[in-house]
């Protein structure tokens, strides 16, 4: 103050015996001068009680330091959460890719068979834009001959737990039919309502392969049945898989020989040595992977011919 300069906003703590703690003041001093003099002849002192504000500021400062301390402690956790979030985002994107582009149609229906969700492949299977399928019934894409089976299938899903599957014919938007494999199960949505999740696979190619295998099997049976020689096809356990029954009919004339063909295998009861020879024949064939032995069998027919 002797310099003659103003002194403003000096924070000063004083002890008041009548009060607990310290009283905090904001002090400013303003010097007054007479004309021509350099030393102030008086000083105005202003005291402002800022105890509450000071305590609030101190409390704020303390909390700020605590927050900074916790912030330093939480930064590694925040980084871990960030990394976890990135991993979750990546997983979500992979799930969306899997959901949208998996080679199966994925449908979520309500209990009235209305489509609530469908992936892109599902919409492609039916030949309809996805937004035009939402809130429409899946039943309009079921072929007429499969409607009864579809109704029973959907009822089974709603009334029973677990997975249910069936094969139906579906109709695409252009009117073409295709065989489909359906697998579905019941679930409860977020509002506690029953929903049904169904996956649909176009099995046209599988049906084509099955038809070709059936045709091949029929041709094999035809070859076996029409072969001029008696023919046996056995597995590694010695059970007959295929046998030319028509060329063994001659055995039926001999009452000592019995042919049983009731379970898909053929058993022949005759001379004990005959059975042993036949099993040796099969065993050698399996071991060597080729025609290892030839056996000639003489059979007495009902007419007495050998």
C-alpha positions as CSV (number, residue, x, y, z in Angstrom):
1,X,0.0,0.0,0.0
2,X,3.0,2.4,0.6
3,X,3.8,2.2,-3.1
4,X,0.6,4.0,-3.8
5,X,-0.6,1.2,-6.1
6,X,-4.0,-0.3,-5.8
7,X,-4.2,-3.8,-4.3
8,X,-7.2,-5.8,-5.4
9,X,-8.7,-9.3,-4.8
10,X,-6.3,-10.5,-2.1
11,X,-7.7,-13.7,-0.6
12,X,-7.1,-13.6,3.2
13,X,-8.1,-16.1,5.8
14,X,-8.7,-14.9,9.4
15,X,-9.6,-16.6,12.6
16,X,-12.7,-15.4,14.4
17,X,-12.9,-16.7,18.0
18,X,-16.6,-16.4,17.9
19,X,-16.9,-18.8,14.9
20,X,-15.6,-22.2,14.1
21,X,-13.1,-22.5,11.4
22,X,-11.6,-19.7,9.2
23,X,-13.4,-16.8,7.6
24,X,-12.2,-16.1,4.1
25,X,-12.2,-12.5,2.9
26,X,-11.5,-10.9,-0.5
27,X,-9.7,-7.7,0.3
28,X,-9.1,-4.7,-2.0
29,X,-7.2,-1.5,-1.0
30,X,-7.6,1.8,-2.9
31,X,-5.1,4.6,-2.0
32,X,-6.3,8.3,-2.0
33,X,-3.8,11.1,-2.9
34,X,-3.7,14.9,-2.3
35,X,-2.8,17.0,-5.3
36,X,1.0,17.1,-5.8
37,X,1.7,14.4,-3.3
38,X,3.1,10.9,-4.0
39,X,2.2,9.3,-0.8
40,X,-1.5,8.4,-0.1
41,X,-3.0,10.2,2.7
42,X,-5.7,7.6,3.2
43,X,-6.7,4.1,2.0
44,X,-10.1,2.7,1.4
45,X,-10.1,-1.0,2.3
46,X,-13.0,-3.2,1.1
47,X,-13.5,-6.5,2.8
48,X,-15.9,-9.1,1.2
49,X,-16.8,-12.2,3.1
50,X,-16.3,-15.1,0.6
51,X,-16.3,-17.9,3.0
52,X,-19.1,-19.9,1.4
53,X,-17.8,-19.3,-2.1
54,X,-14.3,-20.1,-1.1
55,X,-15.4,-23.4,0.6
56,X,-17.4,-24.2,-2.5
57,X,-14.4,-23.5,-4.7
58,X,-12.2,-25.6,-2.5
59,X,-14.7,-28.4,-2.5
60,X,-15.0,-28.2,-6.3
61,X,-11.2,-28.1,-6.6
62,X,-11.0,-31.2,-4.3
63,X,-13.6,-33.0,-6.3
64,X,-11.9,-32.1,-9.5
65,X,-8.6,-33.6,-8.2
66,X,-10.5,-36.7,-7.2
67,X,-12.1,-36.9,-10.6
68,X,-8.8,-36.5,-12.3
69,X,-7.4,-39.2,-10.1
70,X,-10.3,-41.5,-11.0
71,X,-10.1,-40.5,-14.6
72,X,-6.5,-41.7,-14.7
73,X,-7.6,-44.9,-13.0
74,X,-10.6,-45.3,-15.4
75,X,-8.7,-44.5,-18.6
76,X,-7.4,-48.1,-19.0
77,X,-10.9,-49.4,-18.3
78,X,-12.3,-47.0,-20.8
79,X,-9.8,-48.3,-23.4
80,X,-10.8,-51.8,-22.6
81,X,-14.4,-50.9,-23.0
82,X,-13.6,-49.2,-26.3
83,X,-11.8,-52.3,-27.5
84,X,-14.7,-54.5,-26.3
85,X,-17.2,-52.2,-28.1
86,X,-15.1,-52.5,-31.3
87,X,-15.1,-56.3,-31.0
88,X,-18.8,-56.3,-30.4
89,X,-19.3,-54.1,-33.5
90,X,-17.2,-56.5,-35.5
91,X,-19.2,-59.5,-34.2
92,X,-22.4,-57.7,-34.9
93,X,-21.3,-57.0,-38.5
94,X,-20.3,-60.6,-38.9
95,X,-23.6,-61.7,-37.5
96,X,-25.5,-59.4,-39.9
97,X,-23.5,-60.7,-42.8
98,X,-24.2,-64.3,-41.7
99,X,-27.9,-63.5,-41.2
100,X,-28.3,-61.7,-44.5
101,X,-26.1,-63.8,-46.8
102,X,-26.2,-67.3,-45.3
103,X,-27.3,-69.8,-47.9
104,X,-30.6,-70.3,-46.1
105,X,-33.7,-68.2,-45.8
106,X,-34.4,-67.1,-42.3
107,X,-37.9,-66.0,-41.3
108,X,-39.5,-64.8,-38.1
109,X,-43.3,-65.2,-38.0
110,X,-45.9,-64.2,-35.4
111,X,-48.5,-66.6,-34.2
112,X,-50.7,-65.7,-37.2
113,X,-47.9,-66.8,-39.7
114,X,-47.3,-63.1,-40.6
115,X,-43.7,-62.4,-41.5
116,X,-42.0,-60.0,-39.1
117,X,-38.4,-60.4,-40.1
118,X,-36.7,-62.1,-43.1
119,X,-33.1,-62.0,-44.4
120,X,-32.1,-61.2,-48.0
121,X,-31.7,-64.8,-49.0
122,X,-35.2,-65.6,-47.7
123,X,-36.7,-62.8,-49.9
124,X,-34.6,-64.1,-52.8
125,X,-35.9,-67.6,-52.4
126,X,-39.5,-66.3,-52.8
127,X,-38.6,-63.9,-55.5
128,X,-40.1,-60.9,-53.6
129,X,-38.5,-57.7,-52.2
130,X,-38.0,-57.9,-48.5
131,X,-40.1,-54.8,-47.6
132,X,-43.0,-56.4,-49.5
133,X,-42.9,-59.5,-47.4
134,X,-43.1,-57.8,-43.9
135,X,-46.5,-58.3,-42.3
136,X,-47.7,-60.6,-45.0
137,X,-48.5,-64.3,-44.5
138,X,-46.0,-67.0,-45.5
139,X,-49.0,-69.3,-46.3
140,X,-49.5,-67.6,-49.7
141,X,-46.2,-69.0,-50.8
142,X,-47.1,-72.6,-49.9
143,X,-48.1,-74.8,-52.9
144,X,-51.8,-76.0,-52.7
145,X,-50.8,-79.7,-52.3
146,X,-48.6,-78.7,-49.3
147,X,-51.1,-76.5,-47.4
148,X,-52.4,-79.2,-45.1
149,X,-48.9,-80.3,-44.2
150,X,-47.9,-76.6,-43.6
151,X,-50.9,-76.0,-41.3
152,X,-50.1,-79.1,-39.2
153,X,-46.4,-78.2,-39.2
154,X,-47.0,-74.7,-37.8
155,X,-49.5,-76.0,-35.2
156,X,-46.9,-78.5,-34.0
157,X,-44.3,-75.7,-33.6
158,X,-46.7,-73.5,-31.6
159,X,-47.9,-76.3,-29.3
160,X,-44.6,-78.2,-28.7
161,X,-41.1,-77.3,-27.8
162,X,-38.0,-78.2,-29.7
163,X,-37.2,-78.2,-33.4
164,X,-39.6,-79.3,-36.1
165,X,-38.8,-80.0,-39.7
166,X,-40.7,-80.9,-42.8
167,X,-40.4,-80.9,-46.6
168,X,-42.9,-78.8,-48.6
169,X,-43.3,-77.3,-52.0
170,X,-43.2,-73.5,-52.2
171,X,-44.3,-71.1,-54.9
172,X,-42.1,-68.2,-56.1
173,X,-43.4,-64.9,-57.2
174,X,-43.2,-66.0,-60.9
175,X,-45.3,-69.0,-60.1
176,X,-42.5,-71.6,-60.3
177,X,-42.4,-74.4,-57.6
178,X,-39.4,-75.7,-55.7
179,X,-39.0,-78.3,-53.0
180,X,-37.9,-76.8,-49.6
181,X,-36.7,-78.1,-46.3
182,X,-38.1,-76.2,-43.4
183,X,-36.8,-76.3,-39.8
184,X,-38.4,-74.2,-37.1
185,X,-38.9,-73.7,-33.4
186,X,-41.0,-71.5,-31.1
187,X,-39.6,-68.6,-29.2
188,X,-41.0,-65.7,-27.0
189,X,-40.3,-62.2,-28.2
190,X,-39.5,-59.1,-26.0
191,X,-43.2,-58.4,-25.4
192,X,-43.9,-62.0,-24.2
193,X,-45.7,-62.9,-27.4
194,X,-45.2,-66.2,-29.3
195,X,-43.0,-66.1,-32.4
196,X,-41.8,-68.8,-34.7
197,X,-38.3,-68.9,-36.3
198,X,-38.1,-70.9,-39.5
199,X,-35.2,-71.5,-41.8
200,X,-35.9,-72.5,-45.4
201,X,-33.5,-74.3,-47.8
202,X,-34.1,-74.9,-51.5
203,X,-33.5,-78.6,-51.9
204,X,-34.0,-78.8,-55.7
205,X,-30.5,-80.0,-56.3
206,X,-30.7,-82.5,-53.4
207,X,-34.0,-83.9,-54.9
208,X,-32.3,-84.2,-58.3
209,X,-29.4,-86.2,-56.7
210,X,-31.9,-88.4,-54.8
211,X,-33.8,-89.1,-58.0
212,X,-30.6,-90.1,-59.8
213,X,-29.5,-92.3,-56.9
214,X,-33.0,-94.0,-56.9
215,X,-32.7,-94.5,-60.7
216,X,-29.2,-96.0,-60.3
217,X,-30.4,-98.3,-57.5
218,X,-33.4,-99.4,-59.7
219,X,-31.0,-100.2,-62.5
220,X,-28.7,-102.1,-60.2
221,X,-31.7,-104.2,-58.9
222,X,-32.8,-104.8,-62.5
223,X,-29.3,-106.0,-63.3
224,X,-29.2,-108.3,-60.3
225,X,-32.7,-109.7,-60.9
226,X,-31.9,-110.4,-64.5
227,X,-28.4,-111.7,-64.1
228,X,-27.9,-115.2,-65.5
229,X,-25.9,-116.3,-62.5
230,X,-26.8,-116.3,-58.8
231,X,-25.4,-113.0,-57.4
232,X,-24.7,-112.1,-53.8
233,X,-23.6,-108.6,-52.5
234,X,-22.5,-108.7,-48.8
235,X,-21.0,-106.1,-46.4
236,X,-17.9,-106.6,-44.2
237,X,-20.0,-108.3,-41.5
238,X,-21.2,-111.0,-43.9
239,X,-24.8,-109.7,-44.2
240,X,-26.3,-109.8,-47.6
241,X,-27.1,-106.4,-49.1
242,X,-28.3,-107.6,-52.5
243,X,-29.1,-111.1,-53.7
244,X,-30.6,-112.5,-56.9
245,X,-33.5,-114.3,-55.4
246,X,-34.9,-115.4,-58.8
247,X,-31.9,-117.6,-59.5
248,X,-32.1,-119.2,-56.1
249,X,-35.7,-120.3,-56.5
250,X,-34.4,-123.7,-57.6
251,X,-33.2,-124.2,-54.0
252,X,-36.7,-124.1,-52.8
253,X,-37.4,-127.5,-54.3
254,X,-35.0,-129.2,-51.8
255,X,-36.8,-129.5,-48.4
256,X,-33.5,-129.5,-46.6
257,X,-32.8,-126.0,-47.8
258,X,-34.7,-123.0,-46.4
259,X,-34.5,-119.4,-47.7
260,X,-35.5,-116.6,-45.4
261,X,-35.7,-113.0,-46.8
262,X,-37.6,-111.0,-44.2
263,X,-35.2,-108.5,-42.8
264,X,-33.2,-107.4,-45.8
265,X,-30.6,-110.2,-45.3
266,X,-30.6,-113.7,-46.7
267,X,-29.9,-116.8,-44.7
268,X,-29.4,-120.2,-46.2
269,X,-29.6,-123.4,-44.2
270,X,-28.3,-126.6,-45.8
271,X,-25.4,-128.9,-45.2
272,X,-23.2,-127.4,-42.5
273,X,-20.2,-127.4,-44.8
274,X,-22.2,-125.3,-47.3
275,X,-22.5,-122.4,-44.8
276,X,-18.8,-122.6,-43.8
277,X,-17.8,-122.6,-47.5
278,X,-20.0,-119.5,-48.2
279,X,-18.6,-117.6,-45.3
280,X,-15.0,-118.4,-46.3
281,X,-15.9,-117.2,-49.8
282,X,-17.1,-113.8,-48.4
283,X,-14.2,-113.5,-46.0
284,X,-11.6,-114.0,-48.7
285,X,-13.4,-111.6,-51.0
286,X,-13.3,-108.9,-48.3
287,X,-9.7,-109.5,-47.4
288,X,-8.4,-109.5,-51.0
289,X,-10.8,-107.0,-52.5
290,X,-11.3,-109.1,-55.6
291,X,-12.7,-112.4,-56.8
292,X,-10.6,-114.6,-54.5
293,X,-12.5,-117.9,-54.6
294,X,-15.0,-119.6,-56.9
295,X,-17.4,-122.1,-55.3
296,X,-19.5,-124.5,-57.3
297,X,-22.7,-125.7,-55.6
298,X,-24.8,-128.6,-56.7
299,X,-28.5,-128.3,-55.8
300,X,-31.1,-131.0,-55.9
301,X,-34.3,-129.6,-57.3
302,X,-37.8,-130.8,-56.7
303,X,-37.6,-132.8,-60.0
304,X,-34.6,-134.7,-58.8
305,X,-32.3,-132.9,-61.2
306,X,-28.8,-131.9,-60.0
